[in-house]
Amino acid sequence: MTSQNNSRTVGIIGAGAWGTVFAQVLADAGSQVILFTPEPDVVDSINGYHTSRYVPAVTLPAQISATGNLQECVEGAKRIVVAVPSHAVESALSPLFGQIGDREVLSLVKGVRGGEFMSTIISRTLGLAEHQLSVLSGPNLAIEIAARQPANTVIANPDLERAKGWADVCANAYFRPYLSTDVRGCEIGGIVKNVIALAVGASAGMGLGTNTRSALITRGLAEMTRLGMAMGAQQETFLGLAGIGDLVTTCSSELSRNFTFGSNLGKGLSVSQAKVASKGVAEGAQCCQDVLDLANSLGVEMPITEAVVDVIHHGHSARQMGERLLGRPRKMDGVSLQIVD
């Protein structure tokens, strides 16, 4: 790898909607950005016309370029961003094992697989040192940020100085990063909110109103917090941007892929039909079983997550999901689940 890295050059691996919009964020903050994608048409569109079919209404800054060569993306970059779908992490990153050196890496990827979070999988796949990887999570709908509407996010790393470094690189007039040392809490928030959004979307698709949505969001926050605390996360994380902030956004907007997927289920579509009808990857549908398995291994009760798994993997309908949740034994309100006799 070259030793002459530009301190304001960032390589982004993955040029989907969020990766491309984050490239805009970095460019507007003063960086040169090079995006990697294996799709030749996307490379040609970005380089020739400053546009991408993933964010078609946006004209990208001139500081952004694209390449189909992974090595070219990273070799001149001081910092690396990972923005590929969770299922593609190993295949996309394994060619770079041991080649990152001491450069800082930021993950935009949300997911859990086999009990392992994406930060662990990415660090292992790239051969990173401890704390070399930071994670970004928060209420960040790509299309709104693409329009340069104000947004906040959280950048987490146990080493606060590393998180500050990334905040300095991406902060601009419309994008404000906050800092955290609670990587696990931020990851759990970014994963569980997608599962809860499926349930909220399903309720909307069934024609149910604000009371139902509020109940699911509130009890979903309780599930998220229980799992996080069982894994050593900080409870206050779930009251911040990476917790309730991201949860409310994902459960309240039709721009959310997970909400839209759930809404299609609530309208009576099958899981396979909802996959076709919903645009983009619904991470909640991909990871709900892994979240439930993790919760069960820790003895954490997550009834909404369990009901979503039954819809996604066991053929239950959205209406059955609602009946199951309403028929549960009465409990005390709050994070704990003390049964009321």
VOPAGU-2260 file (C-alpha; in pm, 1 decimal, decimal comma):
REM VOPAGU-2260
SITE   aa  ch    i         X         Y         Z
SITE  MET   A    0       0,0       0,0       0,0
SITE  THR   A    1     118,5     354,1     -62,7
SITE  SER   A    2     258,7     551,3     227,7
SITE  GLN   A    3     163,0     885,1      70,3
SITE  ASN   A    4    -195,6     901,2     189,7
SITE  ASN   A    5    -388,5    1227,3     159,8
SITE  SER   A    6    -514,5    1315,8     507,9
SITE  ARG   A    7    -843,2    1439,0     359,8
SITE  THR   A    8    -903,9    1147,8     123,3
SITE  VAL   A    9   -1159,4     888,3     231,4
SITE  GLY   A   10   -1229,4     558,4      57,3
SITE  ILE   A   11   -1582,0     418,9      86,6
SITE  ILE   A   12   -1638,5      50,6      16,4
SITE  GLY   A   13   -1997,1      29,6    -104,2
SITE  ALA   A   14   -2185,0     277,3    -322,8
SITE  GLY   A   15   -2546,6     203,3    -238,6
SITE  ALA   A   16   -2777,6     479,2    -118,9
SITE  TRP   A   17   -2624,9     531,1     226,8
SITE  GLY   A   18   -2265,2     490,9     111,6
SITE  THR   A   19   -2319,5     745,0    -166,9
SITE  VAL   A   20   -2497,4     993,9      57,8
SITE  PHE   A   21   -2227,0     960,0     321,4
SITE  ALA   A   22   -1975,2    1037,6      46,8
SITE  GLN   A   23   -2165,0    1364,5      -4,0
SITE  VAL   A   24   -2148,4    1432,3     371,3
SITE  LEU   A   25   -1770,3    1382,4     369,2
SITE  ALA   A   26   -1722,4    1590,6      54,6
SITE  ASP   A   27   -1928,0    1875,5     199,6
SITE  ALA   A   28   -1705,0    1854,9     508,1
SITE  GLY   A   29   -1395,0    1903,9     292,4
SITE  SER   A   30   -1273,0    1555,5     197,9
SITE  GLN   A   31   -1192,5    1399,0    -135,9
SITE  VAL   A   32   -1391,5    1074,9    -158,2
SITE  ILE   A   33   -1352,7     768,1    -376,4
SITE  LEU   A   34   -1634,5     513,9    -382,7
SITE  PHE   A   35   -1589,4     147,3    -467,2
SITE  THR   A   36   -1866,1     -45,1    -639,4
SITE  PRO   A   37   -1850,9    -354,6    -862,5
SITE  GLU   A   38   -2131,8    -207,8   -1077,4
SITE  PRO   A   39   -1979,9     -48,5   -1391,1
SITE  ASP   A   40   -2288,9     159,9   -1468,9
SITE  VAL   A   41   -2274,6     320,9   -1125,0
SITE  VAL   A   42   -1904,5     398,4   -1168,8
SITE  ASP   A   43   -1969,3     557,7   -1508,7
SITE  SER   A   44   -2264,8     758,8   -1381,5
SITE  ILE   A   45   -2078,3     900,6   -1082,6
SITE  ASN   A   46   -1762,4     983,0   -1278,1
SITE  GLY   A   47   -1933,9    1108,7   -1591,9
SITE  TYR   A   48   -2246,5    1279,9   -1463,2
SITE  HIS   A   49   -2207,9    1313,3   -1081,3
SITE  THR   A   50   -2524,3    1109,4   -1034,0
SITE  SER   A   51   -2615,3     761,2    -910,3
SITE  ARG   A   52   -2926,0     552,3    -963,5
SITE  TYR   A   53   -2928,8     486,7    -588,2
SITE  VAL   A   54   -2994,3     857,8    -521,1
SITE  PRO   A   55   -3123,5     974,6    -859,6
SITE  ALA   A   56   -3242,2    1320,6    -754,2
SITE  VAL   A   57   -2900,4    1424,2    -621,7
SITE  THR   A   58   -2612,2    1590,5    -802,6
SITE  LEU   A   59   -2298,8    1469,9    -625,6
SITE  PRO   A   60   -2012,7    1705,5    -537,4
SITE  ALA   A   61   -1716,6    1714,4    -774,1
SITE  GLN   A   62   -1490,0    1583,8    -494,3
SITE  ILE   A   63   -1652,8    1240,1    -526,6
SITE  SER   A   64   -1525,8     983,3    -776,2
SITE  ALA   A   65   -1591,9     611,9    -818,2
SITE  THR   A   66   -1396,8     303,2    -915,8
SITE  GLY   A   67   -1460,9     -64,3    -979,4
SITE  ASN   A   68   -1113,5    -146,8    -846,5
SITE  LEU   A   69   -1113,5    -215,7    -472,7
SITE  GLN   A   70    -740,2    -158,8    -436,5
SITE  GLU   A   71    -766,5     178,0    -606,6
SITE  CYS   A   72   -1037,3     280,5    -361,9
SITE  VAL   A   73    -828,2     217,3     -52,8
SITE  GLU   A   74    -466,5     266,3    -157,5
SITE  GLY   A   75    -475,2     646,5    -161,5
SITE  ALA   A   76    -713,1     691,1     130,0
SITE  LYS   A   77    -619,8     797,3     480,3
SITE  ARG   A   78    -949,3     671,7     619,1
SITE  ILE   A   79   -1178,0     386,5     512,6
SITE  VAL   A   80   -1557,7     361,5     540,1
SITE  VAL   A   81   -1742,9      28,9     510,1
SITE  ALA   A   82   -2093,2      69,7     363,7
SITE  VAL   A   83   -2183,9    -270,2     217,5
SITE  PRO   A   84   -2491,1    -476,8     312,2
SITE  SER   A   85   -2433,1    -697,2     616,2
SITE  HIS   A   86   -2460,3   -1020,3     416,9
SITE  ALA   A   87   -2178,8    -905,6     184,7
SITE  VAL   A   88   -1920,9    -801,0     443,9
SITE  GLU   A   89   -1685,6   -1097,2     415,0
SITE  SER   A   90   -1696,9   -1126,7      37,1
SITE  ALA   A   91   -1643,1    -753,0     -10,9
SITE  LEU   A   92   -1368,1    -705,8     247,5
SITE  SER   A   93   -1168,7   -1031,0     253,9
SITE  PRO   A   94    -939,3    -921,2     -35,1
SITE  LEU   A   95    -817,0    -640,8     192,6
SITE  PHE   A   96    -716,3    -858,7     487,8
SITE  GLY   A   97    -396,7    -724,5     642,5
SITE  GLN   A   98    -373,3    -431,6     397,8
SITE  ILE   A   99    -533,7    -151,8     598,8
SITE  GLY   A  100    -230,1     -85,7     818,4
SITE  ASP   A  101    -297,1     165,7    1094,4
SITE  ARG   A  102    -563,5     362,7     908,6
SITE  GLU   A  103    -893,0     438,4    1078,3
SITE  VAL   A  104   -1203,5     247,0     964,7
SITE  LEU   A  105   -1568,7     345,3    1012,4
SITE  SER   A  106   -1859,8     103,1     978,8
SITE  LEU   A  107   -2202,3     209,9     853,5
SITE  VAL   A  108   -2314,5    -155,0     853,0
SITE  LYS   A  109   -2587,4    -274,6    1090,0
SITE  GLY   A  110   -2650,7    -638,8    1164,7
SITE  VAL   A  111   -2578,6    -946,0    1373,1
SITE  ARG   A  112   -2504,6   -1296,4    1255,2
SITE  GLY   A  113   -2450,8   -1607,6    1463,3
SITE  GLY   A  114   -2422,7   -1397,5    1778,6
SITE  GLU   A  115   -2152,4   -1174,7    1627,8
SITE  PHE   A  116   -2202,0    -805,2    1559,2
SITE  MET   A  117   -2081,1    -642,3    1238,6
SITE  SER   A  118   -1798,7    -459,5    1417,7
SITE  THR   A  119   -1650,4    -794,5    1518,6
SITE  ILE   A  120   -1694,9    -947,8    1173,9
SITE  ILE   A  121   -1550,3    -644,3     993,7
SITE  SER   A  122   -1250,5    -619,2    1227,7
SITE  ARG   A  123   -1171,0    -987,6    1183,1
SITE  THR   A  124   -1219,4    -982,2     805,9
SITE  LEU   A  125    -986,5    -684,4     762,5
SITE  GLY   A  126    -739,8    -789,4    1033,7
SITE  LEU   A  127    -780,3    -467,8    1231,9
SITE  ALA   A  128    -621,0    -384,2    1563,9
SITE  GLU   A  129    -826,7    -322,5    1878,8
SITE  HIS   A  130   -1031,3       0,8    1860,2
SITE  GLN   A  131    -924,9      65,0    1500,1
SITE  LEU   A  132   -1289,6      39,2    1393,8
SITE  SER   A  133   -1551,5     298,1    1487,7
SITE  VAL   A  134   -1924,6     260,1    1423,0
SITE  LEU   A  135   -2180,4     517,1    1311,3
SITE  SER   A  136   -2547,2     486,0    1399,2
SITE  GLY   A  137   -2842,1     717,7    1444,4
SITE  PRO   A  138   -3160,0     860,9    1290,1
SITE  ASN   A  139   -3014,7     893,2     941,0
SITE  LEU   A  140   -3258,0     851,9     650,5
SITE  ALA   A  141   -3032,4     873,5     347,5
SITE  ILE   A  142   -3271,4    1060,9     119,6
SITE  GLU   A  143   -3321,8    1342,1     373,7
SITE  ILE   A  144   -2948,2    1379,6     429,6
SITE  ALA   A  145   -2898,5    1379,3      52,1
SITE  ALA   A  146   -3124,7    1686,6      44,7
SITE  ARG   A  147   -2894,3    1841,1     306,5
SITE  GLN   A  148   -3166,7    1847,3     570,1
SITE  PRO   A  149   -3026,3    1875,3     925,9
SITE  ALA   A  150   -2939,4    1542,7    1086,1
SITE  ASN   A  151   -2755,7    1411,9    1391,4
SITE  THR   A  152   -2569,9    1086,4    1430,9
SITE  VAL   A  153   -2351,9     899,6    1682,1
SITE  ILE   A  154   -1994,9     783,4    1626,3
SITE  ALA   A  155   -1881,0     525,4    1880,3
SITE  ASN   A  156   -1540,6     389,5    1976,1
SITE  PRO   A  157   -1405,2     281,7    2317,5
SITE  ASP   A  158   -1116,1     516,3    2236,8
SITE  LEU   A  159   -1288,2     854,4    2238,6
SITE  GLU   A  160   -1007,4    1025,0    2047,0
SITE  ARG   A  161   -1066,7     793,4    1751,1
SITE  ALA   A  162   -1438,0     878,7    1752,9
SITE  LYS   A  163   -1347,4    1248,6    1765,0
SITE  GLY   A  164   -1125,6    1200,7    1460,2
SITE  TRP   A  165   -1415,2    1069,1    1256,3
SITE  ALA   A  166   -1645,0    1343,4    1386,8
SITE  ASP   A  167   -1398,8    1605,4    1263,8
SITE  VAL   A  168   -1399,5    1446,1     917,6
SITE  CYS   A  169   -1776,6    1425,1     868,4
SITE  ALA   A  170   -1918,8    1725,2    1056,2
SITE  ASN   A  171   -2061,9    1989,9     824,5
SITE  ALA   A  172   -2334,1    2255,2     814,5
SITE  TYR   A  173   -2620,0    1998,9     812,8
SITE  PHE   A  174   -2465,0    1683,8     962,7
SITE  ARG   A  175   -2375,8    1690,6    1333,3
SITE  PRO   A  176   -2206,5    1388,3    1494,3
SITE  TYR   A  177   -2225,7    1314,5    1865,3
SITE  LEU   A  178   -1975,3    1086,0    2038,2
SITE  SER   A  179   -2000,7     766,6    2241,3
SITE  THR   A  180   -1774,4     500,1    2384,6
SITE  ASP   A  181   -2059,3     245,2    2387,3
SITE  VAL   A  182   -2004,9      56,6    2062,9
SITE  ARG   A  183   -2217,8    -239,0    2167,6
SITE  GLY   A  184   -2510,8     -20,9    2268,8
SITE  CYS   A  185   -2501,7     171,6    1941,7
SITE  GLU   A  186   -2490,1    -151,9    1742,7
SITE  ILE   A  187   -2779,7    -305,2    1934,2
SITE  GLY   A  188   -2988,8       7,2    1880,3
SITE  GLY   A  189   -2915,0       3,9    1507,9
SITE  ILE   A  190   -3013,8    -362,8    1478,6
SITE  VAL   A  191   -3320,1    -398,7    1701,0
SITE  LYS   A  192   -3486,6     -84,5    1564,8
SITE  ASN   A  193   -3508,5    -251,8    1222,9
SITE  VAL   A  194   -3695,1    -548,4    1370,6
SITE  ILE   A  195   -3936,7    -325,7    1561,6
SITE  ALA   A  196   -3995,5    -119,5    1246,2
SITE  LEU   A  197   -4123,9    -432,8    1072,7
SITE  ALA   A  198   -4389,8    -467,9    1341,7
SITE  VAL   A  199   -4479,4     -98,3    1332,1
SITE  GLY   A  200   -4498,5    -104,9     953,3
SITE  ALA   A  201   -4723,1    -409,6     966,7
SITE  SER   A  202   -4959,8    -227,9    1202,0
SITE  ALA   A  203   -4972,6      67,1     962,6
SITE  GLY   A  204   -5037,1    -165,2     669,3
SITE  MET   A  205   -5331,2    -310,7     861,3
SITE  GLY   A  206   -5474,5      39,5     898,1
SITE  LEU   A  207   -5401,6      73,2    1270,3
SITE  GLY   A  208   -5326,2     414,9    1411,9
SITE  THR   A  209   -5102,2     617,4    1639,1
SITE  ASN   A  210   -5188,5     438,9    1963,7
SITE  THR   A  211   -5066,7     107,6    1824,0
SITE  ARG   A  212   -4753,9     264,4    1678,9
SITE  SER   A  213   -4670,7     435,8    2006,9
SITE  ALA   A  214   -4718,3     113,0    2202,2
SITE  LEU   A  215   -4492,2     -85,0    1969,0
SITE  ILE   A  216   -4219,9     180,8    1970,9
SITE  THR   A  217   -4227,1     209,6    2350,4
SITE  ARG   A  218   -4225,2    -164,0    2413,6
SITE  GLY   A  219   -3968,2    -205,0    2136,8
SITE  LEU   A  220   -3742,6      38,4    2320,9
SITE  ALA   A  221   -3783,0    -177,0    2630,8
SITE  GLU   A  222   -3676,5    -486,0    2433,4
SITE  MET   A  223   -3376,5    -301,5    2289,7
SITE  THR   A  224   -3271,3    -181,4    2635,0
SITE  ARG   A  225   -3308,0    -522,9    2799,4
SITE  LEU   A  226   -3088,2    -686,2    2538,1
SITE  GLY   A  227   -2832,6    -407,7    2558,1
SITE  MET   A  228   -2805,1    -418,6    2935,8
SITE  ALA   A  229   -2767,1    -797,0    2925,8
SITE  MET   A  230   -2467,3    -743,3    2695,5
SITE  GLY   A  231   -2304,1    -474,3    2907,1
SITE  ALA   A  232   -2423,0    -171,1    2710,2
SITE  GLN   A  233   -2496,8     159,3    2882,6
SITE  GLN   A  234   -2866,4     218,1    2949,4
SITE  GLU   A  235   -2836,8     588,1    2860,5
SITE  THR   A  236   -2735,0     493,4    2505,3
SITE  PHE   A  237   -3088,6     377,1    2437,4
SITE  LEU   A  238   -3230,1     713,9    2544,5
SITE  GLY   A  239   -3010,8     889,6    2287,8
SITE  LEU   A  240   -2980,2     923,0    1912,6
SITE  ALA   A  241   -2858,9     565,5    1856,3
SITE  GLY   A  242   -3149,7     429,3    2061,6
SITE  ILE   A  243   -3485,5     602,4    2075,9
SITE  GLY   A  244   -3378,4     853,2    1808,7
SITE  ASP   A  245   -3307,1     589,9    1546,4
SITE  LEU   A  246   -3604,9     380,7    1658,3
SITE  VAL   A  247   -3857,5     663,9    1617,8
SITE  THR   A  248   -3719,9     759,6    1275,9
SITE  THR   A  249   -3721,5     406,0    1138,2
SITE  CYS   A  250   -4070,1     340,2    1276,0
SITE  SER   A  251   -4220,3     667,6    1154,8
SITE  SER   A  252   -4116,1     715,5     794,1
SITE  GLU   A  253   -4219,8     552,4     470,4
SITE  LEU   A  254   -3863,9     622,6     356,5
SITE  SER   A  255   -3756,4     343,7     592,8
SITE  ARG   A  256   -3709,0      15,1     405,1
SITE  ASN   A  257   -3800,2    -186,9     713,7
SITE  PHE   A  258   -4118,6      10,5     776,4
SITE  THR   A  259   -4218,6     -31,0     411,1
SITE  PHE   A  260   -4147,7    -404,4     420,0
SITE  GLY   A  261   -4362,2    -440,8     732,2
SITE  SER   A  262   -4637,5    -229,4     580,7
SITE  ASN   A  263   -4655,7    -461,7     281,6
SITE  LEU   A  264   -4688,0    -756,9     518,1
SITE  GLY   A  265   -4967,4    -577,8     702,0
SITE  LYS   A  266   -5149,4    -525,4     371,0
SITE  GLY   A  267   -5158,7    -902,1     325,3
SITE  LEU   A  268   -4854,8    -966,5     107,5
SITE  SER   A  269   -4649,2   -1277,5     174,2
SITE  VAL   A  270   -4286,6   -1242,5     280,7
SITE  SER   A  271   -4167,5   -1323,3     -72,1
SITE  GLN   A  272   -4413,5   -1073,5    -222,5
SITE  ALA   A  273   -4307,5    -805,8      27,3
SITE  LYS   A  274   -3943,3    -856,0     -71,2
SITE  VAL   A  275   -4032,2    -780,5    -431,6
SITE  ALA   A  276   -4254,1    -484,2    -347,4
SITE  SER   A  277   -4015,9    -322,0     -96,8
SITE  LYS   A  278   -3725,7    -122,1    -235,6
SITE  GLY   A  279   -3381,2    -196,8     -95,4
SITE  VAL   A  280   -3263,0    -438,7     170,4
SITE  ALA   A  281   -3480,3    -477,1     482,7
SITE  GLU   A  282   -3213,1    -562,2     738,3
SITE  GLY   A  283   -3476,3    -637,9    1002,7
SITE  ALA   A  284   -3610,0    -929,3     798,6
SITE  GLN   A  285   -3257,3   -1063,9     752,1
SITE  CYS   A  286   -3146,1   -1039,9    1114,5
SITE  CYS   A  287   -3461,7   -1091,6    1325,2
SITE  GLN   A  288   -3386,8   -1460,6    1385,0
SITE  ASP   A  289   -3028,8   -1380,5    1485,8
SITE  VAL   A  290   -3153,4   -1115,3    1728,8
SITE  LEU   A  291   -3399,4   -1359,1    1883,8
SITE  ASP   A  292   -3135,8   -1633,9    1909,0
SITE  LEU   A  293   -2902,3   -1391,7    2083,8
SITE  ALA   A  294   -3176,8   -1283,7    2324,6
SITE  ASN   A  295   -3269,6   -1644,6    2402,4
SITE  SER   A  296   -2905,9   -1732,4    2470,3
SITE  LEU   A  297   -2896,4   -1452,9    2730,0
SITE  GLY   A  298   -3237,4   -1524,6    2880,5
SITE  VAL   A  299   -3377,2   -1193,0    2755,5
SITE  GLU   A  300   -3746,5   -1179,7    2670,5
SITE  MET   A  301   -3824,5    -997,4    2342,5
SITE  PRO   A  302   -4190,6   -1065,5    2255,9
SITE  ILE   A  303   -4217,8    -823,3    1961,6
SITE  THR   A  304   -3902,9    -965,8    1806,5
SITE  GLU   A  305   -4034,4   -1318,4    1859,2
SITE  ALA   A  306   -4364,6   -1228,3    1692,1
SITE  VAL   A  307   -4178,6   -1076,5    1394,8
SITE  VAL   A  308   -3973,8   -1394,7    1357,4
SITE  ASP   A  309   -4295,8   -1596,5    1346,3
SITE  VAL   A  310   -4420,3   -1379,5    1059,0
SITE  ILE   A  311   -4093,4   -1378,3     864,4
SITE  HIS   A  312   -3993,0   -1741,2     915,3
SITE  HIS   A  313   -4295,9   -1941,8    1031,7
SITE  GLY   A  314   -4584,1   -1828,6     814,2
SITE  HIS   A  315   -4780,2   -1627,9    1071,2
SITE  SER   A  316   -4985,8   -1332,0     950,8
SITE  ALA   A  317   -4953,6    -974,4    1074,1
SITE  ARG   A  318   -5295,0   -1008,7    1237,1
SITE  GLN   A  319   -5178,2   -1315,6    1429,7
SITE  MET   A  320   -4877,2   -1116,3    1545,7
SITE  GLY   A  321   -5105,9    -850,8    1692,7
SITE  GLU   A  322   -5333,4   -1104,4    1860,6
SITE  ARG   A  323   -5033,7   -1277,2    2016,1
SITE  LEU   A  324   -4888,0    -956,5    2160,4
SITE  LEU   A  325   -5221,8    -837,2    2298,8
SITE  GLY   A  326   -5288,3   -1175,9    2457,5
SITE  ARG   A  327   -4971,6   -1184,6    2667,5
SITE  PRO   A  328   -4990,3   -1189,2    3051,5
SITE  ARG   A  329   -5009,7    -845,6    3212,6
SITE  LYS   A  330   -4674,8    -698,7    3318,2
SITE  MET   A  331   -4541,9    -395,6    3500,4
SITE  ASP   A  332   -4457,0    -104,3    3271,7
SITE  GLY   A  333   -4089,1     -28,6    3210,4
SITE  VAL   A  334   -3784,3    -225,6    3104,8
SITE  SER   A  335   -3831,4    -514,6    3346,6
SITE  LEU   A  336   -4101,7    -773,0    3280,3
SITE  GLN   A  337   -4246,9    -840,2    3623,2
SITE  ILE   A  338   -4573,5   -1030,5    3585,1
SITE  VAL   A  339   -4879,0    -885,5    3759,1
SITE  ASP   A  340   -5080,7   -1160,6    3928,6
